[in-house]
Amino acid sequence: MKVVVFGGTGKIGAAVAWDLAREATVEMVGLVARSKAALDQTKRWIGSAKIRLHQVDATGPEAQRAMTEYDVGVIALPDRRTSYKVAQLAIENGLHIVDMLEEYHRRPDAYETEGLETPPGMSAAEYGEWLHEQAVKNEVTFLDGIGFAPGLSNITVGEGIRKLDRAESAIARVGGIPAKAAAARHPLRYMVTWTFDHVLREYMIKVQVIKEGKVVEVDALTDRERFRFRQFGVDEELECAITPGMPSFIHTRPGLREFAEKTIRWPGHYQAIDVLKECGLLDLTPVRMGRKEIVPREFLSHLLTPKLQPGPEDTDVCVMWNTVQGTKGGRKARIDYYLWDEADRETGISSMARVTGFAAAIGARFVGAGKIKATGIVAPEDAIAGDLYAEFIAELARRRIVVRELETTL
């Protein structure tokens, strides 16, 4: 099969391409980006003759022509405006598509849409349904939200729900954090492993969750939880808070009585974010500073991003603890899913790039091989189930990304 990666020179996109190039079933991997220097550098790093470069705008006519040469496209773009445009163009050109952004395209996030453009006279919700209908019409599979969170988190929680006779509660706790030593060297005990503007956005928006069987809207970073992670020989205290990382579950699993996704951080991180919020530094309303107007959040991101970049010795960790509770065989039961993945020092690929990029690459190969047959917009928890779930977990394990499942009867 032939796979093209939009945003293939970023850290996550490059990891997707690196993984795909090492699979015997993949004969060609396209990289789409504007910068020739970045494309050349990524190709050298991947070191495979399978790589083909497309120095074009991802939403331009040259990119559309390139789409016709491939079986599957992977979107590794950082914002909604461009990712939606590429998704729409892929659907129009009959290209199966895989996207890793934390977005359920049938219900686009109504808050801080990052420049999302909808057709004239069409609301965001109508646009999402229209994209789905167009994909069905064109027989395109759009695997939406396949990475770490969303992605691996959706897939494991979905499996836990299927294993119970009745699932009542599902709480996903996921996050990318600096290794402990690196955390001590950075402000906020945090290090950039994903677009920092995107992280700040997640801290400020409203989030839909399920409480007592009803969909309600809550502020991000509420319902905080401290816990000790004791798996894989690790014993660390961590904290988490509600974020918008798995919005599809509101629509695909409406029968749950409780559902929320929470982002994991080192203790102290969210308290520091609270101070920044109280000072107005995460606001988007421009303020006058002398003769100029500045947007506080943009200024903060500009100031902090260089300080949060990993240094030569800094590595990251991806951690997951998902809990599904309900009944099985007439008794209360609980299924937990754990992951603790560290950066690969040999390849230089961060843990976030591994867990997000490799999951997307596996999903793309499943689509390209016809293992996911549903057309339209398909959420990961629906697409990867049964034998395909076991294959997905085995593929991750082959890459030394290990998911541990523990089932307990209460």
Secondary structure, DSSP 8 states (H G I E B T S, - for coil): -EEEEETTTSHHHHHHHHHHHT-TT--EEEEEES-HHHHHHHHHHHT-TTEEEEES-TTSHHHHHHHTT-SEEEE--SSHHHHHHHHHHHHHTT-EEEE-SS--TTS--SS--TT----TT--HHHHHHHHHHHHHHTT-EEEES-BTTTBHHHHHHHHHHHHSSEEEEEEEEEEEEE-HHHHTTSGGG---SS-HHHHHHHTTSEEEEEETTEEEEEETT-S-EEEEE--TT--EEEEEEE-SS-TTHHHH-TT-SEEEEEEEE-TTHHHHHHHHHHTTTT--S-EEETTEEE-HHHHHHHHHGGGGS--TT--EEEEEEEEEEEEETTEEEEEEEEEEEE-BTTTTB-HHHHHHHHHHHHHHHHHHTTS----EEE-HHHHS-THHHHHHHHHHHHTT---EEEEEE-
